[in-house]
Amino acid sequence: MNTDSIQAAAPVRRVRPPKRKTRITIYLDDEVLNEFRTLSERCGTGYQTLINAALRNRLNGSNIETGVA
């Protein structure tokens, strides 16, 4: 057996995508969270994904207020 022709296969490493999200702790009203969870069950998308989309849509809107109503 010729050991020169036998090469160990290098382990395949998956390339990580760039980090685009940050883990935080946030307090939401129970009613708000329940609405997102209900919507999540209806549409099959995770409730955190829906919350993120709602916040993103709000930020992309033209009427962003600096105060809380």
C-alpha positions, 0 to 999 in steps of 0.5 A: 500500500502506498501511503503517498496516494492516501490523503485524509479528507479535510473536514468541510467547514461551513461558512457562517453568514454575517451576523445580522441580528442581536439578542435582546430582552424586551418587555411587551404588553401581554395583549400585544404578544398574544396577538403576534403569537395568534398571527404566527399560528395563522400564517406559519411564521414565527412570532419574533419574525413578525414582530421584527417585520412590524418594527421594520415596516414602522421604521420605513414609514414616512411618519416616524414620531420621536415621542410616544403617543 
